[in-house]
Structures are given as C-alpha cells and as structure tokens.
Amino acid sequence: MSDFLDQIKAVVFDLDGTLVDSQLDFTELRRRLGWPEQTLILEHLATLSCAVEKQQAAQIIVDFELEGARKASWMPNADLLLQQLNHRQMPMAILTRNMRQATELCMQALNIPIDLVLTRDDAPAKPQPEGLWLIAERLGVMPNEMLYVGDYLFDIQTARNAGAYCCLYRYGDNHIYAEQADLVVDDLLDLLVHLQK
C-alpha cells in the first residue's frame, strides 16, 4: 500500500491543525458572521453580492485569523519533525487556506523553518489544486512525488485534485477521513519512519 513512499521527493504541510494549533473555532467564527453551521466560509464569502456585507464579513474573518495566529503554538512533535526533515535535506513547503498576513505572523512567532509558503492570497484556496502545482514547480518535482500532510478533508481533496499523495494526521474527530488518505499517522514523528522505508 505504501510503495508510493519510495518516490516521495518533497513534503508539503497544511498549517492549522497540522503544524500549529491556532485554536481556531470555526463554529465561533460562523456565529460572529451570522452564518449557519457547516457553511464553507471562504466559499460563502465569495458568493456575497453586497459589497458592504462582503467587506464586513471579510474583516471579521481577518480579525479572527490574526487572533488565532497570535495564540498559535506547535502541534505535538511538529517542530521535531521539521528539524529532522531539514536535517535529511527533504524539500518542504506549506499550503494553507489562511491569509498571508496571519500566516507570516504565525511563521515568525514560532520560527517555522520552511521557506516556501503559499496562502489563499497566492493561489486559489484548497481544495483547488493550483497551490500544490505551484509548489511542485518551485521545488522542481512532479505532483506525484509530493506528500501533502494535513488534518482535514480539504487536504485530502487537494492532494487528490493535484495528483499528489496525501497523509492524514489523525486525532480527535478527523478519523472519519482516514479511509480516503494514502497514509495515516497518529504522531507526526511516525512520518519519519514511513519516509525511511
């Protein structure tokens, strides 16, 4: 099943819920926006036709993301994993649905050692595949030589849409997505073992 790991030449990470815990409560964000539970936030924002309403909603989202970025902390063993992958000279990148300003704030606060970072300001938001295609191009690898590591359905869908492989970092309720992933880890450091095989 995991034969594909032999061809992996780069690892791409989601940010929130994978490398960092920004304590983002999207139920609370939808409450602030006055939108129903289960609403896809960025997708719904794009459909708003009233300019004033759209601007107000966008500002609420910006404030929410910046609030999360200021509180961000490492997910368990994420910093150790990145140190080890850097030591092995494994090319790495980050693809996040966050905006650039909040992402940079978080990257600087935690001193995350990854240079190539794409946000929704740089490419269409996940699950659109363009972000992973851009990363593949910049790293000089094919999409099917990348492993995208994330914690949510959008991450798996993004990898699928781009022709890359996906790893689910499983915890809490996200085990429901496990069957759709190419690889599942319950501890980020387990990735090192898989990538050594």
VEXDREN-2710 file (C-alpha; in Angstrom, 1 decimal):
% VEXDREN-2710
k/r/px/py/pz
1/MET/0.0/0.0/0.0
2/SER/2.8/2.4/0.9
3/ASP/5.1/1.6/-2.1
4/PHE/4.5/5.2/-3.2
5/LEU/6.6/6.5/-0.4
6/ASP/9.7/5.4/-2.3
7/GLN/9.0/8.1/-4.9
8/ILE/8.4/11.0/-2.4
9/LYS/10.9/13.8/-3.0
10/ALA/9.1/16.6/-1.1
11/VAL/6.7/17.0/1.8
12/VAL/4.1/19.8/1.9
13/PHE/2.2/20.6/5.1
14/ASP/-1.1/22.2/5.9
15/LEU/-0.6/24.8/8.7
16/ASP/-3.5/25.0/11.2
17/GLY/-4.2/21.7/12.9
18/THR/-1.2/20.1/11.4
19/LEU/1.9/22.0/12.3
20/VAL/0.4/24.6/14.6
21/ASP/-2.6/24.9/16.9
22/SER/-4.2/28.3/16.4
23/GLN/-7.2/27.4/18.5
24/LEU/-9.4/28.4/15.6
25/ASP/-13.0/27.7/16.5
26/PHE/-14.9/27.9/13.2
27/THR/-18.2/27.4/14.9
28/GLU/-17.5/30.7/16.8
29/LEU/-16.5/32.4/13.5
30/ARG/-19.7/31.4/11.9
31/ARG/-21.6/32.7/14.9
32/ARG/-19.8/36.1/14.6
33/LEU/-20.6/36.2/10.9
34/GLY/-24.2/35.1/11.5
35/TRP/-23.9/32.2/9.1
36/PRO/-25.3/28.7/9.5
37/GLU/-23.2/25.9/11.0
38/GLN/-21.5/23.8/8.2
39/THR/-21.2/26.9/6.0
40/LEU/-17.9/26.8/4.0
41/ILE/-16.5/30.2/5.0
42/LEU/-14.3/31.3/2.1
43/GLU/-16.7/29.8/-0.5
44/HIS/-19.7/31.6/1.0
45/LEU/-17.8/34.9/1.3
46/ALA/-17.1/34.7/-2.5
47/THR/-20.8/34.4/-3.2
48/LEU/-21.8/37.6/-1.3
49/SER/-23.0/40.2/-3.8
50/CYS/-23.5/43.2/-1.5
51/ALA/-20.1/45.0/-1.3
52/VAL/-20.6/46.4/2.2
53/GLU/-21.7/43.0/3.6
54/LYS/-18.8/41.3/1.9
55/GLN/-16.3/43.8/3.3
56/GLN/-17.7/43.5/6.8
57/ALA/-17.6/39.7/6.7
58/ALA/-14.0/39.7/5.3
59/GLN/-12.9/42.0/8.1
60/ILE/-14.4/39.6/10.7
61/ILE/-12.5/36.7/9.1
62/VAL/-9.3/38.7/9.0
63/ASP/-9.6/39.7/12.7
64/PHE/-10.4/36.0/13.6
65/GLU/-7.3/34.7/11.7
66/LEU/-5.0/37.2/13.3
67/GLU/-6.3/36.4/16.7
68/GLY/-5.5/32.7/16.1
69/ALA/-2.1/33.5/14.7
70/ARG/-1.2/35.4/17.8
71/LYS/-2.1/32.4/20.0
72/ALA/-0.5/29.7/17.8
73/SER/1.6/27.0/19.3
74/TRP/3.3/23.9/17.9
75/MET/1.2/20.8/17.4
76/PRO/2.8/17.8/19.3
77/ASN/6.2/16.9/17.8
78/ALA/5.7/19.1/14.7
79/ASP/8.9/21.2/15.5
80/LEU/10.9/17.9/15.9
81/LEU/9.6/16.5/12.7
82/LEU/10.6/19.7/10.7
83/GLN/14.1/19.6/12.3
84/GLN/14.6/16.0/11.3
85/LEU/13.3/16.6/7.7
86/ASN/15.6/19.6/7.4
87/HIS/18.5/17.5/8.7
88/ARG/17.7/15.0/5.9
89/GLN/17.5/17.8/3.4
90/MET/14.0/16.9/2.4
91/PRO/12.4/19.8/0.4
92/MET/9.4/21.2/2.3
93/ALA/6.6/23.7/1.8
94/ILE/3.4/24.9/3.4
95/LEU/0.0/25.3/1.7
96/THR/-2.7/26.9/3.8
97/ARG/-6.2/28.3/3.3
98/ASN/-5.1/31.1/5.7
99/MET/-4.3/34.6/4.5
100/ARG/-0.7/35.7/4.1
101/GLN/-0.7/38.3/7.0
102/ALA/-1.8/35.7/9.6
103/THR/0.4/33.0/8.2
104/GLU/3.5/35.2/8.3
105/LEU/2.7/36.3/11.9
106/CYS/2.4/32.6/12.9
107/MET/5.6/31.6/11.0
108/GLN/7.6/34.3/12.7
109/ALA/6.2/33.7/16.1
110/LEU/7.1/30.0/16.1
111/ASN/10.2/30.4/13.8
112/ILE/8.9/27.7/11.5
113/PRO/11.9/26.6/9.3
114/ILE/10.1/26.4/5.9
115/ASP/10.8/29.0/3.2
116/LEU/8.2/28.1/0.6
117/VAL/4.7/29.1/1.9
118/LEU/1.6/29.6/-0.2
119/THR/-1.6/31.0/1.2
120/ARG/-5.0/31.8/-0.2
121/ASP/-3.6/35.1/-1.3
122/ASP/-1.1/33.3/-3.5
123/ALA/-3.2/30.6/-5.1
124/PRO/-6.9/29.5/-5.2
125/ALA/-7.9/28.2/-1.8
126/LYS/-7.9/24.4/-1.1
127/PRO/-9.3/22.1/-2.3
128/GLN/-8.3/23.7/-5.6
129/PRO/-5.1/22.0/-6.8
130/GLU/-3.2/25.1/-8.1
131/GLY/-1.3/25.7/-4.9
132/LEU/0.2/22.2/-4.9
133/TRP/1.1/22.5/-8.6
134/LEU/2.9/25.8/-8.0
135/ILE/4.8/24.2/-5.1
136/ALA/5.8/21.3/-7.3
137/GLU/7.0/23.6/-10.0
138/ARG/9.1/25.7/-7.5
139/LEU/10.6/22.6/-5.8
140/GLY/11.3/21.0/-9.2
141/VAL/9.3/17.8/-8.5
142/MET/6.3/16.2/-10.1
143/PRO/3.0/16.4/-8.2
144/ASN/3.1/12.6/-7.7
145/GLU/6.5/13.0/-6.0
146/MET/4.9/15.1/-3.2
147/LEU/3.2/14.0/0.0
148/TYR/0.7/16.5/1.4
149/VAL/0.2/16.2/5.1
150/GLY/-3.0/17.6/6.7
151/ASP/-5.7/17.1/9.2
152/TYR/-8.9/17.7/7.2
153/LEU/-10.9/16.6/4.2
154/PHE/-9.9/19.6/2.2
155/ASP/-6.2/18.5/2.5
156/ILE/-7.0/15.0/1.1
157/GLN/-9.1/16.5/-1.7
158/THR/-6.4/19.0/-2.6
159/ALA/-3.8/16.2/-2.9
160/ARG/-6.2/14.1/-5.0
161/ASN/-7.1/17.1/-7.3
162/ALA/-3.4/17.9/-7.8
163/GLY/-2.2/14.3/-8.4
164/ALA/-0.2/14.2/-5.2
165/TYR/-0.3/11.7/-2.3
166/CYS/-1.9/12.6/1.0
167/CYS/-1.2/11.8/4.6
168/LEU/-3.8/12.4/7.3
169/TYR/-2.6/13.4/10.7
170/ARG/-5.3/11.7/12.7
171/TYR/-6.6/12.9/16.1
172/GLY/-10.0/13.9/17.6
173/ASP/-12.9/13.5/15.2
174/ASN/-10.9/13.6/11.9
175/HIS/-10.6/9.7/11.9
176/ILE/-13.6/9.8/9.6
177/TYR/-11.4/10.8/6.7
178/ALA/-8.8/8.1/7.3
179/GLU/-10.0/5.7/4.6
180/GLN/-9.6/8.4/1.9
181/ALA/-5.9/9.1/2.7
182/ASP/-2.9/7.2/1.3
183/LEU/-1.2/7.3/4.7
184/VAL/-2.4/7.9/8.2
185/VAL/-0.2/8.9/11.2
186/ASP/-1.3/9.4/14.8
187/ASP/2.0/11.0/15.7
188/LEU/3.8/13.4/13.3
189/LEU/7.2/11.7/14.1
190/ASP/5.8/8.5/12.6
191/LEU/6.2/10.2/9.2
192/LEU/10.0/9.8/9.6
193/VAL/9.7/6.1/9.9
194/HIS/7.5/5.9/6.8
195/LEU/9.7/8.1/4.7
196/GLN/12.8/6.0/5.7
197/LYS/11.3/2.8/4.2
END
